[in-house]
């Protein structure tokens, strides 16, 4: 879950939301491994990363657990998060790296919590070719 802002600093975003970020970056910092390219916004982000099996029921369970973790961490700060989001762009990114297309099932309660935060839900699905280690990785921001 993230807020990007050109005008509010990382510290301002943390103060406004009432929570410290897991990851942050400042406008003007150089992108790692990309000399000459700089970040154009400040970033405040909560992270949840998991490696899970490729069993459909386990994927759904872990997907729910990861999203609930992020949403529970912002519980009690919803209005502050919405206000911080107005300083720029906010969203919830679900990134999935898998060997095959996994089921994506979002419970109504989770969708309601996301909607209450007035954030975009972004889903990035990357299918690996030729990898068979029995594990998929899910990333939620």
N, CA, C and O atoms as CSV, one atom per row, in Angstrom:
chain,resi,resn,atom,element,x,y,z
A,1,UNK,N,N,0.857,-1.148,0.000
A,1,UNK,CA,C,0.000,0.000,0.000
A,1,UNK,C,C,0.911,1.220,0.000
A,1,UNK,O,O,1.901,1.261,0.731
A,2,UNK,N,N,0.577,2.215,-0.822
A,2,UNK,CA,C,1.511,3.317,-0.986
A,2,UNK,C,C,0.797,4.650,-1.180
A,2,UNK,O,O,-0.376,4.719,-1.544
A,3,UNK,N,N,1.567,5.705,-0.918
A,3,UNK,CA,C,1.208,7.069,-1.294
A,3,UNK,C,C,2.438,7.657,-1.963
A,3,UNK,O,O,3.537,7.606,-1.410
A,4,UNK,N,N,2.254,8.217,-3.152
A,4,UNK,CA,C,3.304,8.966,-3.843
A,4,UNK,C,C,2.882,10.423,-3.882
A,4,UNK,O,O,1.727,10.728,-4.178
A,5,UNK,N,N,3.806,11.323,-3.586
A,5,UNK,CA,C,3.473,12.739,-3.564
A,5,UNK,C,C,4.664,13.571,-4.030
A,5,UNK,O,O,5.805,13.300,-3.656
A,6,UNK,N,N,4.391,14.574,-4.840
A,6,UNK,CA,C,5.441,15.506,-5.244
A,6,UNK,C,C,5.663,16.568,-4.177
A,6,UNK,O,O,6.775,17.068,-4.014
A,7,UNK,N,N,4.587,16.916,-3.439
A,7,UNK,CA,C,4.688,18.046,-2.513
A,7,UNK,C,C,4.904,17.641,-1.055
A,7,UNK,O,O,5.583,18.361,-0.323
A,8,UNK,N,N,4.347,16.508,-0.611
A,8,UNK,CA,C,4.499,16.093,0.787
A,8,UNK,C,C,5.734,15.204,0.914
A,8,UNK,O,O,5.912,14.261,0.144
A,9,UNK,N,N,6.585,15.514,1.893
A,9,UNK,CA,C,7.781,14.700,2.136
A,9,UNK,C,C,7.387,13.369,2.772
A,9,UNK,O,O,6.249,13.198,3.211
A,10,UNK,N,N,8.319,12.442,2.818
A,10,UNK,CA,C,8.090,11.156,3.473
A,10,UNK,C,C,7.718,11.387,4.934
A,10,UNK,O,O,6.811,10.740,5.456
A,11,UNK,N,N,8.412,12.297,5.586
A,11,UNK,CA,C,8.120,12.602,6.987
A,11,UNK,C,C,6.727,13.203,7.133
A,11,UNK,O,O,6.001,12.868,8.070
A,12,UNK,N,N,6.349,14.092,6.207
A,12,UNK,CA,C,5.003,14.673,6.233
A,12,UNK,C,C,3.945,13.586,6.066
A,12,UNK,O,O,2.931,13.593,6.764
A,13,UNK,N,N,4.179,12.653,5.145
A,13,UNK,CA,C,3.228,11.573,4.913
A,13,UNK,C,C,3.095,10.691,6.156
A,13,UNK,O,O,1.983,10.331,6.541
A,14,UNK,N,N,4.217,10.340,6.783
A,14,UNK,CA,C,4.176,9.536,8.008
A,14,UNK,C,C,3.406,10.252,9.101
A,14,UNK,O,O,2.602,9.642,9.806
A,15,UNK,N,N,3.651,11.544,9.243
A,15,UNK,CA,C,2.950,12.334,10.258
A,15,UNK,C,C,1.456,12.421,9.949
A,15,UNK,O,O,0.625,12.256,10.842
A,16,UNK,N,N,1.120,12.676,8.705
A,16,UNK,CA,C,-0.275,12.809,8.297
A,16,UNK,C,C,-1.035,11.494,8.482
A,16,UNK,O,O,-2.166,11.497,8.968
A,17,UNK,N,N,-0.424,10.378,8.099
A,17,UNK,CA,C,-1.072,9.071,8.215
A,17,UNK,C,C,-1.070,8.581,9.662
A,17,UNK,O,O,-2.001,7.901,10.092
A,18,UNK,N,N,-0.026,8.927,10.405
A,18,UNK,CA,C,0.096,8.461,11.781
A,18,UNK,C,C,0.817,7.134,11.903
A,18,UNK,O,O,0.763,6.487,12.949
A,19,UNK,N,N,1.495,6.725,10.834
A,19,UNK,CA,C,2.246,5.464,10.807
A,19,UNK,C,C,3.570,5.671,10.091
A,19,UNK,O,O,3.663,6.466,9.156
A,20,UNK,N,N,4.597,4.947,10.536
A,20,UNK,CA,C,5.860,4.936,9.809
A,20,UNK,C,C,5.742,3.970,8.635
A,20,UNK,O,O,5.018,2.977,8.706
A,21,UNK,N,N,6.448,4.265,7.571
A,21,UNK,CA,C,6.448,3.382,6.402
A,21,UNK,C,C,7.431,2.238,6.599
A,21,UNK,O,O,8.348,2.322,7.417
A,22,UNK,N,N,7.224,1.155,5.829
A,22,UNK,CA,C,8.217,0.076,5.774
A,22,UNK,C,C,9.325,0.447,4.796
A,22,UNK,O,O,10.492,0.116,5.000
A,23,UNK,N,N,8.936,1.140,3.730
A,23,UNK,CA,C,9.845,1.542,2.672
A,23,UNK,C,C,9.520,2.974,2.288
A,23,UNK,O,O,8.355,3.371,2.260
A,24,UNK,N,N,10.543,3.737,1.996
A,24,UNK,CA,C,10.302,5.101,1.531
A,24,UNK,C,C,11.411,5.495,0.567
A,24,UNK,O,O,12.480,4.888,0.518
A,25,UNK,N,N,11.109,6.537,-0.193
A,25,UNK,CA,C,12.139,7.148,-1.039
A,25,UNK,C,C,11.794,8.619,-1.148
A,25,UNK,O,O,10.644,9.025,-0.976
A,26,UNK,N,N,12.807,9.401,-1.434
A,26,UNK,CA,C,12.629,10.842,-1.523
A,26,UNK,C,C,12.773,11.325,-2.958
A,26,UNK,O,O,13.589,10.823,-3.731
A,27,UNK,N,N,11.966,12.296,-3.282
A,27,UNK,CA,C,12.052,12.920,-4.596
A,27,UNK,C,C,13.481,13.421,-4.791
A,27,UNK,O,O,14.062,14.036,-3.896
A,28,UNK,N,N,14.034,13.152,-5.962
A,28,UNK,CA,C,15.395,13.590,-6.269
A,28,UNK,C,C,16.453,12.520,-6.048
A,28,UNK,O,O,17.577,12.669,-6.527
A,29,UNK,N,N,16.122,11.429,-5.327
A,29,UNK,CA,C,17.078,10.337,-5.152
A,29,UNK,C,C,17.291,9.636,-6.489
A,29,UNK,O,O,16.387,9.566,-7.321
A,30,UNK,N,N,18.495,9.122,-6.680
A,30,UNK,CA,C,18.831,8.403,-7.909
A,30,UNK,C,C,18.250,6.994,-7.830
A,30,UNK,O,O,18.358,6.330,-6.799
A,31,UNK,N,N,17.638,6.544,-8.915
A,31,UNK,CA,C,17.116,5.178,-8.991
A,31,UNK,C,C,18.281,4.210,-8.930
A,31,UNK,O,O,19.269,4.395,-9.642
A,32,UNK,N,N,18.192,3.166,-8.086
A,32,UNK,CA,C,19.282,2.185,-7.999
A,32,UNK,C,C,19.545,1.535,-9.357
A,32,UNK,O,O,18.626,1.073,-10.034
A,33,UNK,N,N,20.818,1.511,-9.733
A,33,UNK,CA,C,21.217,0.882,-10.984
A,33,UNK,C,C,20.845,1.665,-12.232
A,33,UNK,O,O,20.985,1.157,-13.345
A,34,UNK,N,N,20.372,2.896,-12.063
A,34,UNK,CA,C,19.954,3.704,-13.218
A,34,UNK,C,C,20.567,5.101,-13.113
A,34,UNK,O,O,19.840,6.064,-12.871
A,35,UNK,N,N,21.869,5.235,-13.286
A,35,UNK,CA,C,22.512,6.538,-13.171
A,35,UNK,C,C,21.834,7.570,-14.074
A,35,UNK,O,O,21.502,7.287,-15.225
A,36,UNK,N,N,21.641,8.752,-13.536
A,36,UNK,CA,C,21.038,9.830,-14.302
A,36,UNK,C,C,19.527,9.880,-14.203
A,36,UNK,O,O,18.922,10.886,-14.574
A,37,UNK,N,N,18.898,8.814,-13.710
A,37,UNK,CA,C,17.438,8.793,-13.528
A,37,UNK,C,C,17.141,9.046,-12.052
A,37,UNK,O,O,17.749,8.436,-11.173
A,38,UNK,N,N,16.208,9.943,-11.796
A,38,UNK,CA,C,15.865,10.257,-10.406
A,38,UNK,C,C,14.367,10.055,-10.174
A,38,UNK,O,O,13.556,10.126,-11.096
A,39,UNK,N,N,14.035,9.801,-8.912
A,39,UNK,CA,C,12.637,9.690,-8.525
A,39,UNK,C,C,11.993,11.059,-8.622
A,39,UNK,O,O,12.585,12.062,-8.222
A,40,UNK,N,N,10.784,11.100,-9.151
A,40,UNK,CA,C,10.076,12.365,-9.317
A,40,UNK,C,C,9.085,12.624,-8.200
A,40,UNK,O,O,8.509,13.709,-8.119
A,41,UNK,N,N,8.878,11.627,-7.328
A,41,UNK,CA,C,7.932,11.784,-6.216
A,41,UNK,C,C,8.537,11.217,-4.940
A,41,UNK,O,O,9.496,10.447,-4.977
A,42,UNK,N,N,7.955,11.613,-3.808
A,42,UNK,CA,C,8.248,10.996,-2.523
A,42,UNK,C,C,7.337,9.781,-2.402
A,42,UNK,O,O,6.207,9.800,-2.890
A,43,UNK,N,N,7.824,8.723,-1.751
A,43,UNK,CA,C,7.053,7.496,-1.615
A,43,UNK,C,C,6.999,7.067,-0.157
A,43,UNK,O,O,8.023,7.002,0.524
A,44,UNK,N,N,5.787,6.775,0.313
A,44,UNK,CA,C,5.527,6.155,1.619
A,44,UNK,C,C,4.854,4.833,1.318
A,44,UNK,O,O,3.864,4.802,0.587
A,45,UNK,N,N,5.383,3.698,1.883
A,45,UNK,CA,C,4.834,2.387,1.517
A,45,UNK,C,C,4.872,1.402,2.677
A,45,UNK,O,O,5.826,1.371,3.454
A,46,UNK,N,N,3.801,0.586,2.781
A,46,UNK,CA,C,3.763,-0.580,3.656
A,46,UNK,C,C,3.955,-1.801,2.776
A,46,UNK,O,O,3.380,-1.872,1.690
A,47,UNK,N,N,4.757,-2.773,3.224
A,47,UNK,CA,C,5.080,-3.953,2.423
A,47,UNK,C,C,4.612,-5.234,3.097
A,47,UNK,O,O,4.522,-5.310,4.322
A,48,UNK,N,N,4.316,-6.237,2.280
A,48,UNK,CA,C,4.072,-7.602,2.730
A,48,UNK,C,C,4.534,-8.503,1.601
A,48,UNK,O,O,3.993,-8.435,0.497
A,49,UNK,N,N,5.519,-9.343,1.855
A,49,UNK,CA,C,6.036,-10.264,0.834
A,49,UNK,C,C,5.917,-11.682,1.364
A,49,UNK,O,O,6.212,-11.958,2.527
A,50,UNK,N,N,5.474,-12.583,0.479
A,50,UNK,CA,C,5.281,-13.974,0.871
A,50,UNK,C,C,5.688,-14.901,-0.260
A,50,UNK,O,O,5.558,-14.556,-1.435
A,51,UNK,N,N,6.181,-16.076,0.098
A,51,UNK,CA,C,6.359,-17.151,-0.867
A,51,UNK,C,C,5.349,-18.221,-0.499
A,51,UNK,O,O,5.259,-18.627,0.659
A,52,UNK,N,N,4.585,-18.680,-1.491
A,52,UNK,CA,C,3.540,-19.661,-1.223
A,52,UNK,C,C,3.587,-20.773,-2.260
A,52,UNK,O,O,4.222,-20.642,-3.307
A,53,UNK,N,N,2.900,-21.875,-1.947
A,53,UNK,CA,C,2.844,-22.989,-2.890
A,53,UNK,C,C,1.933,-22.630,-4.047
A,53,UNK,O,O,1.302,-21.573,-4.036
A,54,UNK,N,N,1.856,-23.494,-5.040
A,54,UNK,CA,C,1.019,-23.214,-6.201
A,54,UNK,C,C,-0.345,-23.889,-6.113
A,54,UNK,O,O,-1.048,-23.983,-7.119
A,55,UNK,N,N,-0.732,-24.358,-4.934
A,55,UNK,CA,C,-2.052,-24.946,-4.730
A,55,UNK,C,C,-3.096,-23.828,-4.706
A,55,UNK,O,O,-2.952,-22.879,-3.935
A,56,UNK,N,N,-4.144,-23.919,-5.533
A,56,UNK,CA,C,-5.142,-22.837,-5.626
A,56,UNK,C,C,-5.737,-22.409,-4.283
A,56,UNK,O,O,-5.878,-21.213,-4.030
A,57,UNK,N,N,-6.086,-23.360,-3.424
A,57,UNK,CA,C,-6.674,-22.996,-2.131
A,57,UNK,C,C,-5.668,-22.260,-1.253
A,57,UNK,O,O,-6.030,-21.328,-0.535
A,58,UNK,N,N,-4.406,-22.677,-1.310
A,58,UNK,CA,C,-3.362,-22.021,-0.520
A,58,UNK,C,C,-3.081,-20.627,-1.070
A,58,UNK,O,O,-2.840,-19.697,-0.300
A,59,UNK,N,N,-3.108,-20.473,-2.374
A,59,UNK,CA,C,-2.917,-19.150,-2.970
A,59,UNK,C,C,-3.990,-18.201,-2.464
A,59,UNK,O,O,-3.686,-17.088,-2.036
A,60,UNK,N,N,-5.243,-18.636,-2.509
A,60,UNK,CA,C,-6.348,-17.787,-2.044
A,60,UNK,C,C,-6.194,-17.447,-0.560
A,60,UNK,O,O,-6.401,-16.300,-0.166
A,61,UNK,N,N,-5.832,-18.434,0.263
A,61,UNK,CA,C,-5.668,-18.199,1.700
A,61,UNK,C,C,-4.552,-17.193,1.964
A,61,UNK,O,O,-4.736,-16.248,2.730
A,62,UNK,N,N,-3.402,-17.391,1.334
A,62,UNK,CA,C,-2.262,-16.501,1.552
A,62,UNK,C,C,-2.507,-15.113,0.978
A,62,UNK,O,O,-2.068,-14.114,1.549
A,63,UNK,N,N,-3.204,-15.050,-0.144
A,63,UNK,CA,C,-3.575,-13.760,-0.730
A,63,UNK,C,C,-4.417,-12.975,0.277
A,63,UNK,O,O,-4.176,-11.789,0.505
A,64,UNK,N,N,-5.398,-13.638,0.872
A,64,UNK,CA,C,-6.266,-13.007,1.873
A,64,UNK,C,C,-5.468,-12.581,3.109
A,64,UNK,O,O,-5.653,-11.476,3.620
A,65,UNK,N,N,-4.576,-13.464,3.590
A,65,UNK,CA,C,-3.759,-13.157,4.771
A,65,UNK,C,C,-2.873,-11.939,4.513
A,65,UNK,O,O,-2.774,-11.054,5.363
A,66,UNK,N,N,-2.226,-11.889,3.343
A,66,UNK,CA,C,-1.350,-10.758,3.017
A,66,UNK,C,C,-2.107,-9.447,2.935
A,66,UNK,O,O,-1.654,-8.430,3.459
A,67,UNK,N,N,-3.256,-9.469,2.280
A,67,UNK,CA,C,-4.051,-8.248,2.171
A,67,UNK,C,C,-4.603,-7.824,3.527
A,67,UNK,O,O,-4.622,-6.636,3.847
A,68,UNK,N,N,-5.053,-8.789,4.323
A,68,UNK,CA,C,-5.547,-8.465,5.664
A,68,UNK,C,C,-4.451,-7.865,6.530
A,68,UNK,O,O,-4.712,-6.960,7.323
A,69,UNK,N,N,-3.214,-8.365,6.384
A,69,UNK,CA,C,-2.085,-7.809,7.141
A,69,UNK,C,C,-1.902,-6.328,6.823
A,69,UNK,O,O,-1.816,-5.503,7.732
A,70,UNK,N,N,-1.842,-5.991,5.540
A,70,UNK,CA,C,-1.645,-4.596,5.137
A,70,UNK,C,C,-2.817,-3.736,5.606
A,70,UNK,O,O,-2.613,-2.665,6.178
A,71,UNK,N,N,-4.031,-4.197,5.368
A,71,UNK,CA,C,-5.214,-3.407,5.727
A,71,UNK,C,C,-5.355,-3.257,7.242
A,71,UNK,O,O,-5.796,-2.209,7.713
A,72,UNK,N,N,-4.990,-4.282,8.012
A,72,UNK,CA,C,-5.085,-4.178,9.475
A,72,UNK,C,C,-4.068,-3.189,10.030
A,72,UNK,O,O,-4.318,-2.550,11.052
A,73,UNK,N,N,-2.935,-3.061,9.370
A,73,UNK,CA,C,-1.906,-2.128,9.837
A,73,UNK,C,C,-2.341,-0.678,9.678
A,73,UNK,O,O,-1.882,0.194,10.416
A,74,UNK,N,N,-3.224,-0.417,8.719
A,74,UNK,CA,C,-3.693,0.944,8.495
A,74,UNK,C,C,-5.027,1.195,9.236
A,74,UNK,O,O,-5.533,2.317,9.252
A,75,UNK,N,N,-5.590,0.122,9.853
A,75,UNK,CA,C,-6.857,0.251,10.580
A,75,UNK,C,C,-6.728,1.315,11.669
A,75,UNK,O,O,-5.741,1.363,12.402
A,76,UNK,N,N,-7.735,2.150,11.752
A,76,UNK,CA,C,-7.709,3.254,12.714
A,76,UNK,C,C,-7.081,4.512,12.150
A,76,UNK,O,O,-7.121,5.568,12.780
A,77,UNK,N,N,-6.494,4.401,10.950
A,77,UNK,CA,C,-5.845,5.533,10.289
A,77,UNK,C,C,-6.442,5.764,8.894
A,77,UNK,O,O,-5.833,6.429,8.056
A,78,UNK,N,N,-7.624,5.216,8.657
A,78,UNK,CA,C,-8.203,5.274,7.312
A,78,UNK,C,C,-8.383,6.700,6.806
A,78,UNK,O,O,-7.985,7.012,5.684
A,79,UNK,N,N,-8.975,7.565,7.620
A,79,UNK,CA,C,-9.217,8.939,7.174
A,79,UNK,C,C,-7.912,9.691,6.950
A,79,UNK,O,O,-7.809,10.503,6.030
A,80,UNK,N,N,-6.911,9.422,7.794
A,80,UNK,CA,C,-5.609,10.049,7.607
A,80,UNK,C,C,-4.952,9.565,6.317
A,80,UNK,O,O,-4.306,10.341,5.613
A,81,UNK,N,N,-5.119,8.270,6.009
A,81,UNK,CA,C,-4.551,7.727,4.774
A,81,UNK,C,C,-5.231,8.352,3.560
A,81,UNK,O,O,-4.565,8.700,2.585
A,82,UNK,N,N,-6.564,8.497,3.615
A,82,UNK,CA,C,-7.298,9.134,2.517
A,82,UNK,C,C,-6.791,10.559,2.317
A,82,UNK,O,O,-6.584,10.992,1.183
A,83,UNK,N,N,-6.588,11.293,3.423
A,83,UNK,CA,C,-6.076,12.669,3.330
A,83,UNK,C,C,-4.680,12.695,2.721
A,83,UNK,O,O,-4.381,13.555,1.893
A,84,UNK,N,N,-3.830,11.766,3.123
A,84,UNK,CA,C,-2.475,11.704,2.558
A,84,UNK,C,C,-2.543,11.380,1.073
A,84,UNK,O,O,-1.772,11.924,0.282
A,85,UNK,N,N,-3.452,10.507,0.693
A,85,UNK,CA,C,-3.613,10.149,-0.710
A,85,UNK,C,C,-3.995,11.332,-1.579
A,85,UNK,O,O,-3.687,11.349,-2.771
A,86,UNK,N,N,-4.658,12.315,-1.005
A,86,UNK,CA,C,-5.042,13.511,-1.764
A,86,UNK,C,C,-3.844,14.379,-2.127
A,86,UNK,O,O,-3.962,15.267,-2.971
A,87,UNK,N,N,-2.686,14.136,-1.500
A,87,UNK,CA,C,-1.489,14.916,-1.824
A,87,UNK,C,C,-0.813,14.417,-3.089
A,87,UNK,O,O,0.121,15.049,-3.584
A,88,UNK,N,N,-1.271,13.294,-3.616
A,88,UNK,CA,C,-0.660,12.716,-4.811
A,88,UNK,C,C,-1.467,11.546,-5.318
A,88,UNK,O,O,-2.627,11.694,-5.704
A,89,UNK,N,N,-0.847,10.383,-5.315
A,89,UNK,CA,C,-1.472,9.163,-5.820
A,89,UNK,C,C,-1.313,8.090,-4.766
A,89,UNK,O,O,-0.255,7.976,-4.149
A,90,UNK,N,N,-2.371,7.288,-4.551
A,90,UNK,CA,C,-2.289,6.207,-3.573
A,90,UNK,C,C,-2.857,4.934,-4.175
A,90,UNK,O,O,-3.689,4.978,-5.081
A,91,UNK,N,N,-2.396,3.796,-3.661
A,91,UNK,CA,C,-2.885,2.537,-4.189
A,91,UNK,C,C,-2.419,1.355,-3.380
A,91,UNK,O,O,-1.647,1.478,-2.429
A,92,UNK,N,N,-2.916,0.199,-3.791
A,92,UNK,CA,C,-2.518,-1.078,-3.227
A,92,UNK,C,C,-2.069,-1.937,-4.399
A,92,UNK,O,O,-2.854,-2.240,-5.297
A,93,UNK,N,N,-0.811,-2.321,-4.382
A,93,UNK,CA,C,-0.234,-3.123,-5.463
A,93,UNK,C,C,-0.127,-4.571,-5.009
A,93,UNK,O,O,0.477,-4.863,-3.976
A,94,UNK,N,N,-0.715,-5.474,-5.784
A,94,UNK,CA,C,-0.549,-6.903,-5.573
A,94,UNK,C,C,0.294,-7.396,-6.735
A,94,UNK,O,O,-0.170,-7.431,-7.875
A,95,UNK,N,N,1.517,-7.773,-6.453
A,95,UNK,CA,C,2.415,-8.282,-7.472
A,95,UNK,C,C,2.571,-9.773,-7.301
A,95,UNK,O,O,2.848,-10.251,-6.201
A,96,UNK,N,N,2.396,-10.510,-8.375
A,96,UNK,CA,C,2.465,-11.971,-8.307
A,96,UNK,C,C,3.452,-12.475,-9.347
A,96,UNK,O,O,3.346,-12.155,-10.531
A,97,UNK,N,N,4.410,-13.266,-8.889
A,97,UNK,CA,C,5.366,-13.947,-9.756
A,97,UNK,C,C,5.049,-15.433,-9.637
A,97,UNK,O,O,5.187,-16.008,-8.558
A,98,UNK,N,N,4.621,-16.068,-10.744
A,98,UNK,CA,C,4.166,-17.453,-10.685
A,98,UNK,C,C,4.586,-18.208,-11.942
A,98,UNK,O,O,4.987,-17.617,-12.945
A,99,UNK,N,N,4.481,-19.534,-11.853
A,99,UNK,CA,C,4.782,-20.393,-13.005
A,99,UNK,C,C,3.577,-20.504,-13.933
A,99,UNK,O,O,3.736,-20.747,-15.129
A,100,UNK,N,N,2.362,-20.327,-13.386
A,100,UNK,CA,C,1.135,-20.377,-14.168
A,100,UNK,C,C,0.161,-19.363,-13.584
A,100,UNK,O,O,0.359,-18.874,-12.472
A,101,UNK,N,N,-0.874,-19.055,-14.323
A,101,UNK,CA,C,-1.832,-18.040,-13.876
A,101,UNK,C,C,-2.585,-18.565,-12.657
A,101,UNK,O,O,-3.289,-19.570,-12.751
A,102,UNK,N,N,-2.439,-17.884,-11.494
A,102,UNK,CA,C,-3.110,-18.335,-10.276
A,102,UNK,C,C,-4.530,-17.758,-10.198
A,102,UNK,O,O,-4.846,-16.787,-10.884
A,103,UNK,N,N,-5.383,-18.361,-9.359
A,103,UNK,CA,C,-6.696,-17.767,-9.151
A,103,UNK,C,C,-6.551,-16.475,-8.343
A,103,UNK,O,O,-5.771,-16.413,-7.392
A,104,UNK,N,N,-7.294,-15.466,-8.721
A,104,UNK,CA,C,-7.290,-14.207,-7.985
A,104,UNK,C,C,-8.702,-13.991,-7.452
A,104,UNK,O,O,-9.612,-13.633,-8.201
A,105,UNK,N,N,-8.873,-14.208,-6.166
A,105,UNK,CA,C,-10.184,-14.094,-5.538
A,105,UNK,C,C,-10.055,-13.085,-4.401
A,105,UNK,O,O,-9.286,-13.288,-3.461
A,106,UNK,N,N,-10.816,-11.997,-4.499
A,106,UNK,CA,C,-10.781,-10.964,-3.470
A,106,UNK,C,C,-12.122,-10.955,-2.753
A,106,UNK,O,O,-13.158,-10.697,-3.366
A,107,UNK,N,N,-12.104,-11.234,-1.460
A,107,UNK,CA,C,-13.322,-11.249,-0.660
A,107,UNK,C,C,-13.959,-9.865,-0.627
A,107,UNK,O,O,-13.268,-8.851,-0.726
A,108,UNK,N,N,-15.283,-9.831,-0.488
A,108,UNK,CA,C,-16.027,-8.565,-0.458
A,108,UNK,C,C,-15.543,-7.660,0.671
A,108,UNK,O,O,-15.453,-6.446,0.490
A,109,UNK,N,N,-15.230,-8.233,1.834
A,109,UNK,CA,C,-14.771,-7.408,2.971
A,109,UNK,C,C,-13.451,-6.722,2.648
A,109,UNK,O,O,-13.239,-5.575,3.043
A,110,UNK,N,N,-12.564,-7.402,1.939
A,110,UNK,CA,C,-11.285,-6.806,1.559
A,110,UNK,C,C,-11.507,-5.704,0.533
A,110,UNK,O,O,-10.912,-4.631,0.633
A,111,UNK,N,N,-12.363,-5.965,-0.455
A,111,UNK,CA,C,-12.662,-4.935,-1.458
A,111,UNK,C,C,-13.314,-3.713,-0.813
A,111,UNK,O,O,-13.031,-2.581,-1.204
A,112,UNK,N,N,-14.180,-3.935,0.166
A,112,UNK,CA,C,-14.822,-2.823,0.881
A,112,UNK,C,C,-13.780,-1.988,1.629
A,112,UNK,O,O,-13.846,-0.759,1.622
A,113,UNK,N,N,-12.813,-2.663,2.278
A,113,UNK,CA,C,-11.752,-1.953,3.011
A,113,UNK,C,C,-10.872,-1.151,2.058
A,113,UNK,O,O,-10.455,-0.038,2.377
A,114,UNK,N,N,-10.593,-1.719,0.891
A,114,UNK,CA,C,-9.790,-1.002,-0.105
A,114,UNK,C,C,-10.557,0.223,-0.600
A,114,UNK,O,O,-9.989,1.307,-0.724
A,115,UNK,N,N,-11.848,0.047,-0.881
A,115,UNK,CA,C,-12.679,1.154,-1.360
A,115,UNK,C,C,-12.774,2.263,-0.310
A,115,UNK,O,O,-12.785,3.443,-0.660
A,116,UNK,N,N,-12.842,1.898,0.963
A,116,UNK,CA,C,-12.932,2.903,2.034
A,116,UNK,C,C,-11.689,3.777,2.100
A,116,UNK,O,O,-11.754,4.914,2.568
A,117,UNK,N,N,-10.558,3.256,1.636
A,117,UNK,CA,C,-9.310,4.021,1.635
A,117,UNK,C,C,-9.182,4.889,0.387
A,117,UNK,O,O,-8.237,5.668,0.263
A,118,UNK,N,N,-10.135,4.752,-0.537
A,118,UNK,CA,C,-10.149,5.533,-1.775
A,118,UNK,C,C,-8.846,5.359,-2.555
A,118,UNK,O,O,-8.262,6.323,-3.048
A,119,UNK,N,N,-8.404,4.092,-2.653
A,119,UNK,CA,C,-7.147,3.794,-3.343
A,119,UNK,C,C,-7.415,2.889,-4.542
A,119,UNK,O,O,-8.420,2.179,-4.598
A,120,UNK,N,N,-6.498,2.935,-5.486
A,120,UNK,CA,C,-6.556,2.045,-6.636
A,120,UNK,C,C,-5.999,0.683,-6.238
A,120,UNK,O,O,-5.078,0.593,-5.427
A,121,UNK,N,N,-6.561,-0.371,-6.810
A,121,UNK,CA,C,-6.022,-1.717,-6.659
A,121,UNK,C,C,-5.304,-2.054,-7.952
A,121,UNK,O,O,-5.918,-2.118,-9.017
A,122,UNK,N,N,-3.995,-2.269,-7.854
A,122,UNK,CA,C,-3.180,-2.594,-9.019
A,122,UNK,C,C,-2.708,-4.035,-8.889
A,122,UNK,O,O,-2.196,-4.434,-7.843
A,123,UNK,N,N,-2.881,-4.812,-9.948
A,123,UNK,CA,C,-2.448,-6.204,-9.929
A,123,UNK,C,C,-1.430,-6.402,-11.048
A,123,UNK,O,O,-1.744,-6.217,-12.224
A,124,UNK,N,N,-0.211,-6.779,-10.673
A,124,UNK,CA,C,0.844,-7.103,-11.634
A,124,UNK,C,C,1.060,-8.606,-11.582
A,124,UNK,O,O,1.434,-9.142,-10.539
A,125,UNK,N,N,0.829,-9.287,-12.688
A,125,UNK,CA,C,0.987,-10.735,-12.773
A,125,UNK,C,C,2.100,-11.033,-13.762
A,125,UNK,O,O,2.011,-10.684,-14.939
A,126,UNK,N,N,3.152,-11.683,-13.273
A,126,UNK,CA,C,4.292,-12.036,-14.104
A,126,UNK,C,C,4.427,-13.555,-14.106
A,126,UNK,O,O,4.610,-14.168,-13.054
A,127,UNK,N,N,4.337,-14.156,-15.278
A,127,UNK,CA,C,4.440,-15.604,-15.403
A,127,UNK,C,C,5.861,-15.956,-15.826
A,127,UNK,O,O,6.341,-15.520,-16.872
A,128,UNK,N,N,6.530,-16.758,-14.986
A,128,UNK,CA,C,7.887,-17.212,-15.287
A,128,UNK,C,C,7.840,-18.355,-16.288
A,128,UNK,O,O,6.942,-19.195,-16.240
A,129,UNK,N,N,8.787,-18.384,-17.172
A,129,UNK,CA,C,8.893,-19.458,-18.147
A,129,UNK,C,C,10.020,-20.395,-17.739
A,129,UNK,O,O,11.126,-19.934,-17.456
A,130,UNK,N,N,9.765,-21.706,-17.702
A,130,UNK,CA,C,10.808,-22.694,-17.472
A,130,UNK,C,C,11.279,-22.827,-16.044
A,130,UNK,O,O,12.354,-23.383,-15.820
A,131,UNK,N,N,10.520,-22.337,-15.049
A,131,UNK,CA,C,10.916,-22.473,-13.648
A,131,UNK,C,C,9.941,-23.425,-12.985
A,131,UNK,O,O,8.729,-23.259,-13.116
A,132,UNK,N,N,10.454,-24.427,-12.270
A,132,UNK,CA,C,9.578,-25.393,-11.612
A,132,UNK,C,C,10.136,-25.732,-10.240
A,132,UNK,O,O,10.647,-26.831,-10.021
A,133,UNK,N,N,10.034,-24.765,-9.302
A,133,UNK,CA,C,10.525,-25.023,-7.950
A,133,UNK,C,C,9.397,-25.251,-6.959
A,133,UNK,O,O,9.649,-25.455,-5.772
A,134,UNK,N,N,8.128,-25.220,-7.441
A,134,UNK,CA,C,6.988,-25.494,-6.563
A,134,UNK,C,C,6.565,-24.323,-5.720
A,134,UNK,O,O,5.642,-24.469,-4.918
A,135,UNK,N,N,7.182,-23.176,-5.850
A,135,UNK,CA,C,6.833,-22.021,-5.039
A,135,UNK,C,C,6.490,-20.829,-5.933
A,135,UNK,O,O,7.153,-20.591,-6.943
A,136,UNK,N,N,5.462,-20.092,-5.560
A,136,UNK,CA,C,5.106,-18.823,-6.191
A,136,UNK,C,C,5.358,-17.739,-5.161
A,136,UNK,O,O,5.312,-17.998,-3.958
A,137,UNK,N,N,5.623,-16.536,-5.620
A,137,UNK,CA,C,5.852,-15.421,-4.707
A,137,UNK,C,C,4.748,-14.403,-4.917
A,137,UNK,O,O,4.410,-14.054,-6.048
A,138,UNK,N,N,4.192,-13.930,-3.807
A,138,UNK,CA,C,3.177,-12.873,-3.850
A,138,UNK,C,C,3.760,-11.668,-3.121
A,138,UNK,O,O,4.397,-11.806,-2.077
A,139,UNK,N,N,3.536,-10.507,-3.676
A,139,UNK,CA,C,4.033,-9.273,-3.089
A,139,UNK,C,C,2.867,-8.306,-3.013
A,139,UNK,O,O,2.215,-8.049,-4.025
A,140,UNK,N,N,2.593,-7.766,-1.839
A,140,UNK,CA,C,1.543,-6.759,-1.673
A,140,UNK,C,C,2.168,-5.483,-1.134
A,140,UNK,O,O,2.919,-5.547,-0.161
A,141,UNK,N,N,1.884,-4.306,-1.736
A,141,UNK,CA,C,2.329,-2.997,-1.261
A,141,UNK,C,C,1.113,-2.135,-1.071
A,141,UNK,O,O,1.233,-0.977,-0.673
